[in-house]
Amino acid sequence: MRDLKRPVEPYRIKVVERIKKTSRSERETELKKAGYNLFNIPAEKIFIDLLTDSGTSAMSDKQWSGIMVGDESYAGARSFFRFEKSVKNIFGFAHVIPTHQGRAAERILFEAMVKKGDSVPNNIHFDTTQANVEVRGAHAVNLVDDAAYDPDSNDPFKGNMDIGKLERFIEQTGRAKIPLVMLTITNNSGGGQPVSLENIKSVSAVCRRSKIPFFFDACRFAENAYFIKKREKSQARKSVPAIAREMFSYADGATMSAKKDALVNIGGFITYNDATLTRRLKNLLIIGEGFPTYGGLAGRDLEAIARGLDEVVDIDYLEHRTSHVAYLGNLLDRAGVPVFKPIGGHAVYILADRFLPHIPRHQYPGWALSVALYREAGVRSVEIGGVMFGKKDPKTGRETYPVLEMVRLAVPRRVYTVSHLEVVADALIALHKKRDSIRGFRIVEEPAHLRHFTARLEEIK
């Protein structure tokens, strides 16, 4: 299983952090204390942490040096202007507002633009985006192309929005009830799949005809631009920065969690063209985040984001990033572990319902597999399935489930080596051979929104 081409890191390691293995009995104790929710397990009890790629990147020497020269002035810090210049250079929008992370950017944007009864179309909303729409009494509507729900298809752009669905939705719902259209790049909830430049142009054209603002959820914009370069023939000769600038030229703005493709541990922003939004957005920012030139961040964080945005569009970095993730996916696929295809940009997605066909959807096979992987090898992953996206009817209590039931192995940027990925693959392959022994779960405690973060479950005997 080790004859696959190994990706070579385009960097050297200067600093290391110790991680410790735990015994199976220790892990069993931690699972019980955590209510079988991996979010509740202390990080020191995790051997390899693939819970998320958000805020878990290793920063470069240039980013760390930027931290040392961060300007901590409350207003008008030079670090803000360095940050603003870097964002504008890539995104091209007129205005930039920093926030402490992506969901803060979503909250502020939606609070300014979305009201009760509205609908916000997206290819597929991720969890925090959906929650920030729904807490305002609005509807988060997924209009991704049907190919996104076929895990065996090798369609190169499964993140594409279905243009016919979008046009029909606008016609049926009415322009007045759609404050904006969003497009998530890459499409995290649908296997980390990219959106083509052609599709971006088409979504933009529909929005312009309908006079509806068009925004990106741009967390992984660089990975999306890289896939466009590699998979869209007309774009092969363009640089990643040039493709990114063209992508954003078709939109009116974007929210960004800098904790992904800006290669930092905290931060985010809203960037946009409509000057009439500025007063509302800045007022909301000041109330909940901070002054408009720091937005809840230290000056050193703004410096790190600025340098990270410069680094993330480097072709050598992106070649390694995508091949690193694909290496793990290919190890699993060749061993018969069911994975979502093609392999995503930031994560490998295991098809949990196929991995555990004996566990029905109401017993959450994705959750069961994530618990089993931690129990087996101390590896933390995250369920992208019935617990995260299931919906209960308030009258009947009946639950509906998303089409895809997956476990996501999100690979932090510049953190783990090939050896770590091979440990993860070995653990999953071993679990697949004894999958009939894995049991399902029931929820015993849950909040109203984003239940997967804090819910407590119990194993069904």
FENQUI-V718135 format. One record per residue. PHI is phi in whole degrees, 0 to 359 (999 if undefined). BURIAL is + if it has 24 or more other C-alpha atoms within 12 Angstrom, else -. D_FIRST is the distance of its C-alpha to the first C-alpha in Angstrom with 1 decimal. Layout:
# FENQUI-V718135
[[PHI & BURIAL & D_FIRST] [PHI & BURIAL & D_FIRST]]
This chain:
# FENQUI-V718135
[[999 & - & 0.0] [251 & - & 3.8] [266 & - & 5.8] [289 & - & 7.2] [293 & - & 10.8] [274 & - & 11.6] [289 & + & 15.0] [257 & - & 17.8] [295 & - & 20.4] [272 & - & 23.9] [200 & - & 25.6] [249 & - & 26.2] [265 & - & 26.4] [255 & - & 30.0] [230 & - & 30.2] [236 & - & 27.9] [240 & - & 28.4] [288 & - & 27.6] [236 & - & 25.6] [240 & - & 25.8] [281 & - & 23.8] [244 & - & 25.9] [278 & - & 26.2] [299 & - & 25.7] [294 & - & 29.4] [298 & - & 30.0] [295 & + & 27.8] [297 & + & 29.7] [298 & - & 32.9] [296 & + & 32.0] [300 & + & 31.0] [294 & - & 34.3] [297 & - & 36.3] [275 & + & 34.6] [64 & + & 35.5] [56 & + & 31.8] [246 & + & 31.7] [295 & + & 29.0] [296 & + & 31.5] [271 & + & 33.8] [270 & + & 31.5] [302 & - & 32.3] [300 & - & 29.8] [292 & - & 30.1] [263 & + & 28.5] [252 & + & 25.4] [274 & + & 22.4] [235 & + & 20.4] [254 & + & 22.8] [247 & + & 21.6] [301 & + & 24.9] [203 & + & 26.0] [260 & + & 25.8] [268 & + & 29.6] [76 & + & 31.4] [249 & + & 28.3] [289 & + & 27.8] [269 & + & 28.3] [277 & + & 31.4] [274 & + & 31.9] [300 & - & 34.6] [292 & - & 36.8] [293 & + & 36.6] [295 & + & 37.5] [292 & - & 40.4] [297 & + & 41.5] [300 & + & 41.8] [290 & - & 44.3] [251 & - & 46.6] [300 & + & 46.5] [266 & + & 50.0] [264 & - & 50.8] [300 & - & 54.1] [296 & - & 54.6] [232 & - & 55.7] [70 & - & 55.0] [298 & + & 52.5] [298 & + & 51.4] [296 & + & 47.7] [297 & + & 48.3] [291 & + & 49.5] [295 & + & 46.5] [299 & + & 44.3] [300 & + & 46.4] [297 & + & 46.3] [294 & + & 42.5] [297 & + & 42.2] [296 & + & 44.9] [298 & + & 43.3] [268 & + & 40.1] [273 & + & 41.5] [82 & + & 45.0] [277 & + & 46.9] [284 & + & 50.3] [236 & + & 50.0] [223 & + & 47.4] [234 & + & 47.7] [282 & + & 45.3] [221 & + & 44.2] [284 & + & 42.4] [192 & + & 39.3] [297 & + & 38.4] [292 & + & 39.9] [292 & + & 43.1] [298 & + & 43.2] [299 & + & 42.6] [300 & + & 45.4] [293 & + & 47.9] [298 & + & 47.3] [289 & + & 47.5] [296 & + & 50.5] [281 & + & 52.2] [244 & + & 51.4] [250 & + & 50.6] [235 & + & 53.2] [304 & - & 53.3] [91 & - & 52.8] [287 & + & 50.9] [229 & + & 47.6] [240 & + & 44.8] [285 & + & 42.4] [209 & + & 38.9] [295 & + & 35.7] [217 & + & 34.3] [293 & + & 35.9] [274 & + & 33.7] [300 & + & 35.0] [290 & + & 37.5] [297 & + & 38.7] [301 & + & 39.5] [296 & + & 41.2] [291 & + & 43.3] [286 & + & 44.5] [289 & + & 45.2] [293 & + & 47.1] [265 & + & 49.7] [74 & - & 50.3] [255 & + & 48.5] [246 & + & 45.8] [268 & + & 42.3] [246 & + & 41.5] [262 & + & 38.1] [234 & + & 38.4] [292 & + & 35.0] [298 & + & 34.3] [301 & + & 33.2] [300 & + & 29.9] [297 & + & 28.8] [263 & + & 28.8] [253 & - & 26.5] [292 & + & 23.0] [266 & - & 21.7] [289 & - & 23.8] [260 & - & 22.5] [309 & + & 26.0] [286 & + & 25.7] [227 & + & 28.4] [286 & + & 28.2] [276 & + & 30.2] [301 & + & 33.3] [280 & + & 36.5] [282 & + & 38.2] [294 & + & 41.4] [298 & - & 43.3] [299 & + & 42.5] [296 & + & 43.7] [297 & + & 46.9] [294 & - & 47.8] [295 & + & 47.2] [296 & + & 49.5] [296 & - & 52.1] [285 & - & 52.0] [272 & - & 51.9] [95 & - & 54.1] [305 & + & 53.8] [296 & - & 55.7] [261 & + & 53.1] [238 & + & 50.1] [287 & + & 50.5] [194 & + & 47.3] [248 & + & 44.1] [243 & + & 40.7] [223 & + & 37.4] [267 & + & 34.3] [232 & + & 32.0] [290 & + & 29.2] [277 & + & 29.5] [298 & + & 28.0] [291 & + & 28.9] [249 & + & 27.5] [90 & + & 23.9] [65 & + & 24.7] [265 & + & 25.7] [279 & + & 28.1] [248 & + & 31.7] [285 & + & 32.8] [296 & + & 35.8] [299 & + & 37.6] [292 & + & 37.3] [301 & + & 38.5] [299 & + & 41.5] [292 & + & 42.2] [299 & + & 42.2] [300 & + & 44.4] [297 & + & 46.8] [297 & + & 47.2] [296 & + & 47.9] [293 & - & 50.4] [298 & - & 52.3] [269 & + & 52.4] [57 & - & 53.2] [246 & + & 50.4] [300 & + & 48.7] [239 & + & 45.1] [237 & + & 42.8] [262 & + & 39.1] [269 & + & 37.0] [256 & + & 35.4] [309 & + & 33.0] [237 & + & 30.1] [297 & + & 32.3] [291 & + & 30.5] [298 & + & 27.1] [296 & + & 29.2] [297 & + & 31.0] [297 & + & 27.9] [295 & + & 26.5] [299 & + & 30.0] [300 & + & 29.9] [277 & + & 26.5] [247 & + & 27.2] [254 & + & 31.0] [306 & - & 32.2] [292 & - & 35.6] [252 & + & 34.3] [299 & - & 31.9] [271 & - & 34.5] [275 & - & 35.5] [282 & - & 34.4] [299 & + & 32.8] [301 & + & 36.1] [294 & + & 38.1] [295 & + & 36.0] [300 & + & 36.3] [298 & + & 40.1] [291 & + & 40.5] [308 & + & 38.6] [286 & + & 40.9] [295 & + & 44.0] [269 & + & 43.9] [244 & + & 44.2] [257 & + & 46.8] [172 & + & 44.8] [202 & + & 41.6] [256 & + & 40.6] [214 & + & 37.8] [270 & + & 35.9] [293 & + & 35.6] [288 & + & 33.0] [257 & + & 30.4] [280 & + & 30.8] [256 & + & 33.5] [64 & + & 31.1] [235 & + & 33.6] [264 & + & 33.9] [202 & + & 37.0] [129 & + & 39.1] [187 & + & 39.7] [192 & + & 42.4] [245 & + & 44.3] [226 & + & 45.2] [196 & + & 47.5] [253 & + & 50.5] [286 & - & 53.1] [296 & - & 55.7] [291 & - & 57.3] [282 & + & 54.3] [301 & + & 54.7] [299 & - & 57.4] [296 & - & 55.8] [294 & + & 52.3] [292 & + & 53.8] [297 & - & 56.1] [294 & + & 53.2] [297 & + & 51.2] [296 & - & 54.1] [295 & - & 54.6] [248 & - & 51.1] [235 & + & 49.2] [154 & + & 51.5] [297 & + & 53.5] [300 & + & 52.2] [259 & + & 51.2] [221 & + & 48.9] [53 & + & 48.0] [87 & + & 46.9] [244 & + & 44.9] [284 & + & 45.9] [301 & + & 46.6] [296 & + & 43.7] [292 & + & 41.3] [297 & + & 42.9] [298 & + & 42.3] [295 & + & 38.6] [297 & + & 38.2] [303 & + & 40.1] [286 & + & 37.9] [295 & + & 34.6] [296 & + & 35.8] [293 & + & 36.2] [284 & + & 32.8] [289 & + & 30.8] [268 & + & 31.8] [290 & + & 30.5] [293 & + & 28.2] [294 & - & 26.0] [300 & + & 25.6] [292 & + & 24.8] [301 & + & 22.3] [292 & + & 20.3] [304 & + & 21.0] [288 & + & 19.7] [287 & + & 16.6] [297 & + & 15.8] [294 & + & 16.1] [296 & + & 14.3] [300 & + & 11.1] [297 & + & 11.2] [299 & + & 12.3] [290 & + & 9.7] [302 & + & 6.8] [291 & + & 9.4] [299 & + & 10.6] [293 & - & 7.8] [269 & - & 7.9] [89 & - & 11.6] [283 & + & 12.9] [288 & + & 16.1] [236 & + & 16.4] [287 & + & 19.4] [240 & + & 19.2] [292 & + & 19.5] [296 & + & 17.8] [287 & + & 20.8] [281 & + & 22.1] [241 & + & 22.2] [201 & + & 20.1] [255 & + & 17.5] [248 & + & 19.4] [271 & + & 18.3] [278 & + & 20.6] [294 & + & 22.1] [291 & + & 24.5] [278 & + & 21.8] [297 & + & 19.6] [236 & + & 22.9] [294 & + & 25.1] [278 & - & 27.4] [260 & + & 28.5] [290 & + & 31.3] [301 & + & 31.7] [288 & + & 34.7] [252 & + & 32.6] [56 & + & 30.2] [299 & + & 26.7] [296 & + & 25.3] [297 & + & 27.2] [300 & + & 26.1] [290 & + & 22.4] [295 & + & 23.1] [294 & + & 25.1] [298 & + & 22.5] [292 & + & 19.8] [294 & + & 22.4] [300 & + & 23.5] [287 & + & 20.0] [219 & + & 18.9] [73 & + & 21.8] [264 & + & 20.1] [260 & + & 22.8] [233 & + & 22.4] [217 & + & 25.2] [282 & + & 26.2] [239 & + & 27.3] [195 & + & 29.1] [293 & + & 32.1] [287 & + & 33.0] [292 & + & 32.8] [239 & + & 34.5] [294 & + & 36.2] [232 & - & 40.0] [260 & - & 42.7] [290 & - & 45.9] [296 & - & 48.6] [271 & - & 51.0] [262 & - & 48.9] [77 & - & 46.1] [287 & - & 43.7] [253 & - & 40.4] [252 & - & 38.6] [236 & + & 34.9] [294 & + & 33.0] [299 & + & 31.3] [262 & + & 27.8] [242 & + & 26.6] [227 & + & 23.7] [242 & + & 22.1] [262 & + & 21.7] [255 & + & 19.3] [276 & + & 21.5] [265 & + & 20.2] [301 & + & 23.2] [281 & + & 24.0] [62 & + & 23.5] [249 & + & 22.9] [255 & + & 19.3] [265 & + & 16.8] [302 & + & 13.1] [300 & - & 12.9] [298 & + & 14.8] [296 & + & 12.6] [292 & + & 9.6] [298 & + & 12.2] [298 & + & 13.2] [299 & + & 10.0] [300 & + & 9.8] [295 & + & 13.5] [291 & + & 13.5] [296 & + & 11.0] [296 & - & 13.3] [296 & + & 16.3] [298 & + & 15.4] [289 & - & 15.6] [240 & - & 19.0] [298 & + & 20.2] [295 & - & 23.5] [276 & - & 24.6] [278 & + & 24.7] [249 & + & 28.2] [278 & + & 30.0] [227 & + & 32.4] [233 & + & 35.9] [276 & + & 37.6] [246 & - & 40.5] [203 & - & 41.5] [206 & - & 41.0] [274 & - & 42.8] [285 & - & 44.2] [231 & + & 41.7] [48 & + & 38.1] [295 & + & 37.8] [295 & + & 34.2] [290 & + & 35.1] [231 & + & 37.5] [300 & + & 37.4] [242 & + & 37.2] [232 & + & 35.6] [224 & + & 35.4] [281 & + & 33.0] [277 & - & 34.3] [284 & - & 34.7]]
